[in-house]
Amino acid sequence: MFFMDRSVGSNIDEGLNCLSNPSDEDAPNHCVRYSHVVPQFSVDPSILNWSRSGGYNRGRWDFQFWPESGCGEWYDKVGCFLSIVDPLLGSYDVVSFQFSYLEVDNGSSIVDASNGFFADSPDRLDIGDLEAFEAEHPDKTVLYWTTSLARGIGSEESEDFNQQVRDYAARHGKVLFDVADILSHDPSGQPCYDNRDGVPYDNGNQNENHPDDGRNRLAICQHYTTEVEGGHLGAVSAGKIRVAQAFWVLMARVAGWSG
């Protein structure tokens, strides 16, 4: 399996490396940080428990950052992905990329009916070109992802785009990795909203005491990040471990496990 992403993808890659250890007791400290700088967002340590003889071996699963130039905007991603993955196809059965929370910020055109990702526009590489790639390579599985989320994104665009991905996957029988759904619900299953919910949150160095905008926009839970605007999965471990665990379930299903 091969996937491309920005920095949150690197966090997920780290989470997969964490699970390659035989247990949480054998893993590095960055894999098992359950204490949040704001105690109410600490998680039960049992959430970070795992045990498997030899670990969960992800040795055949590779991650790559987007190149530094030419792939920065959402509408560059399909072309960059196809150009990079095409010469590698002999080595992989499953390929994919994720749009990050930066691609679904306020004002993004990714959801436009005439020029967005699902528009199948002649002027941009988009869903139509990804479908053509799948048709040319029926022996490969392409994963579709919802986006990562940030404390500040929560946006109309993020909600609209992620629902578009879910609807498209359901209509066309695609394999969907719903990262946004995982990250926008806390360990008890309750939804989390962006930093404009009017709820004070202060980690000592930063605060997100923004006025309530009256809208509940799903965003990454504080349990999974210590950032007040971003959404990286690094300083606390629950986010990257939960997504890495979900990735294993997804890949097992792709490989034929019945569930």
C-alpha positions in Angstrom: 0.0 0.0 0.0 1.2 3.5 -0.9 -0.3 6.8 0.4 0.4 10.5 0.0 -0.4 13.3 2.4 0.8 16.4 4.2 2.0 16.5 7.8 -1.1 14.8 9.3 -0.3 11.9 7.0 3.1 11.8 8.6 1.4 11.6 12.0 -0.7 8.7 10.7 2.5 7.1 9.4 4.0 7.5 12.9 0.9 5.8 14.4 1.4 2.8 12.1 5.0 2.6 13.2 3.8 2.7 16.8 1.5 -0.3 16.2 4.5 -2.2 14.7 5.7 -2.7 18.2 4.6 -5.8 20.0 2.7 -3.8 22.6 2.1 -0.3 23.9 4.6 -1.1 26.7 7.3 -1.7 24.1 6.5 1.5 22.1 8.3 4.8 22.2 6.8 7.5 24.5 5.3 9.5 21.6 3.0 6.5 21.0 1.4 6.4 24.4 0.8 10.0 25.6 -2.6 9.9 27.1 -2.3 13.0 29.4 -3.4 16.3 27.7 -2.1 19.6 28.8 -5.8 20.4 29.6 -6.8 17.5 31.9 -10.4 17.3 30.8 -9.1 16.2 27.3 -6.9 13.4 28.6 -8.0 9.9 27.6 -8.2 6.7 29.4 -4.8 4.9 29.0 -6.6 1.8 27.9 -7.4 3.5 24.6 -3.7 3.3 23.8 -3.3 -0.4 24.7 -2.5 -3.0 22.1 -0.7 -6.4 22.1 0.3 -8.6 19.2 3.2 -11.0 18.9 5.7 -9.3 16.6 3.5 -6.2 16.4 1.3 -5.1 13.5 3.9 -5.3 10.6 3.3 -2.4 8.2 6.5 -3.1 6.3 4.8 -3.2 2.9 2.9 0.1 3.5 4.7 3.3 2.4 4.0 6.9 3.0 5.3 9.9 1.0 5.0 13.6 1.5 3.8 15.7 -1.4 6.7 17.2 -3.4 7.7 20.7 -2.2 6.7 22.4 -5.5 3.9 22.0 -7.9 1.5 20.1 -5.6 0.4 22.8 -3.2 -3.2 23.4 -4.1 -6.0 20.9 -4.0 -6.4 21.0 -7.8 -2.7 20.0 -8.2 -3.1 16.9 -6.1 -4.6 14.4 -8.6 -2.0 15.2 -11.3 0.9 15.0 -8.7 -0.5 11.7 -7.3 -0.9 10.1 -10.8 2.6 11.2 -12.0 4.3 9.8 -8.8 2.3 6.6 -8.4 2.3 5.5 -12.1 5.9 4.3 -12.2 5.5 2.6 -8.8 2.4 0.5 -9.7 4.4 -2.7 -10.0 5.1 -2.6 -6.3 1.7 -1.8 -4.8 -1.8 -3.2 -4.7 -3.5 -0.3 -2.9 -2.8 3.4 -3.6 -4.3 6.6 -2.3 -3.8 10.2 -1.1 -5.6 12.5 1.3 -6.6 16.1 1.1 -5.6 17.9 4.2 -7.6 20.4 6.3 -5.8 23.2 4.4 -7.7 22.2 1.3 -11.1 22.6 2.9 -10.6 25.9 4.6 -13.2 28.7 4.3 -13.5 29.8 0.7 -12.0 26.7 -0.9 -13.3 25.9 -4.4 -12.9 22.2 -3.8 -16.7 21.9 -3.4 -17.7 24.0 -6.4 -20.3 22.3 -8.6 -18.7 23.5 -11.8 -15.0 23.5 -10.9 -14.5 21.5 -7.7 -13.0 18.1 -7.2 -16.3 16.2 -8.1 -17.1 18.5 -11.1 -15.2 16.4 -13.7 -14.0 19.6 -15.3 -12.1 19.6 -18.6 -9.8 22.3 -17.2 -8.5 20.5 -14.1 -7.4 17.0 -13.1 -10.1 15.8 -10.7 -12.5 12.9 -10.0 -12.9 12.1 -13.7 -9.2 11.6 -14.1 -9.0 9.5 -11.0 -11.8 7.3 -12.3 -9.9 7.0 -15.6 -6.8 5.8 -13.7 -8.9 3.2 -11.9 -10.4 2.0 -15.2 -6.9 1.6 -16.6 -5.7 -0.4 -13.6 -8.6 -2.6 -12.5 -6.2 -4.8 -10.5 -5.3 -1.9 -8.1 -7.5 -0.6 -5.3 -7.8 3.2 -4.8 -8.7 4.3 -1.3 -10.9 7.4 -1.0 -10.3 9.5 2.1 -12.3 12.2 3.9 -10.0 15.1 4.9 -8.1 15.7 8.1 -9.6 18.3 10.3 -8.3 21.2 12.4 -9.6 23.1 15.5 -10.1 26.1 13.2 -11.5 23.9 10.3 -14.6 23.1 10.9 -15.8 24.9 7.9 -18.9 24.7 5.6 -16.4 23.5 2.9 -15.0 20.7 5.0 -18.5 19.4 5.9 -19.7 19.7 2.3 -16.7 18.1 0.8 -16.5 15.2 3.2 -20.2 14.5 2.7 -19.5 14.6 -1.1 -16.8 12.0 -0.6 -19.1 9.7 1.5 -21.9 10.0 -1.0 -19.6 9.3 -4.0 -18.1 6.3 -2.3 -21.5 4.9 -1.5 -22.9 5.4 -5.0 -19.9 3.9 -6.8 -18.8 1.2 -4.4 -15.5 2.8 -3.5 -13.4 1.9 -0.5 -13.7 4.8 2.0 -11.4 5.8 4.8 -13.5 8.2 6.9 -10.7 10.0 8.8 -12.8 13.1 9.4 -15.5 11.0 11.1 -13.0 9.4 13.4 -11.2 12.6 14.4 -14.4 14.6 14.9 -15.8 12.3 17.6 -14.2 11.8 21.0 -13.5 8.4 22.5 -17.0 8.1 23.9 -18.5 8.9 20.4 -19.6 12.4 21.1 -19.2 15.0 18.3 -16.6 17.8 18.6 -17.0 21.2 17.1 -14.5 23.9 16.0 -12.9 26.6 18.1 -15.8 29.0 17.4 -18.1 27.1 19.7 -17.8 29.6 22.5 -16.3 27.1 24.9 -13.2 28.4 26.6 -10.1 26.2 26.1 -6.7 27.4 27.4 -3.6 25.2 27.4 -1.4 27.7 29.2 0.4 29.0 26.1 -2.5 29.4 23.7 -6.2 29.8 23.9 -9.1 29.4 21.6 -11.7 31.6 23.3 -13.3 32.8 20.1 -16.8 34.1 20.1 -19.5 31.6 19.4 -20.5 31.8 15.7 -23.8 29.9 16.4 -22.8 27.0 14.1 -21.7 23.6 15.1 -19.0 22.7 12.5 -17.4 19.3 13.1 -13.7 19.6 13.8 -10.9 17.5 15.4 -11.5 16.8 19.1 -9.2 18.4 21.6 -8.5 14.8 22.8 -6.4 14.3 19.6 -4.4 17.5 19.4 -3.0 20.2 21.6 -3.2 22.9 18.9 -5.8 25.6 19.0 -6.1 26.3 15.3 -4.3 23.3 13.6 -5.0 19.6 13.8 -1.7 17.7 14.1 -1.8 14.3 15.9 1.6 14.6 17.6 1.7 16.0 21.2 -0.9 13.5 22.4 -1.2 10.0 21.0 -4.9 9.1 20.9 -5.6 10.6 17.5 -2.8 8.9 15.5 -3.3 5.6 17.3 -7.0 5.6 16.6 -6.6 6.4 12.9 -3.7 3.9 12.6 -6.0 1.2 14.2 -8.8 2.1 11.8 -6.3 1.9 8.9 -5.5 -1.7 9.9 -9.2 -2.6 10.0 -9.7 -1.0 6.5 -6.7 -2.8 5.0 -7.8 -6.1 6.5 -11.1 -5.7 4.8 -9.4 -4.8 1.5 -7.4 -7.9 1.8 -10.5 -10.1 2.3 -11.2 -10.2 6.0 -15.0 -10.5 6.6 -15.0 -8.3 9.7 
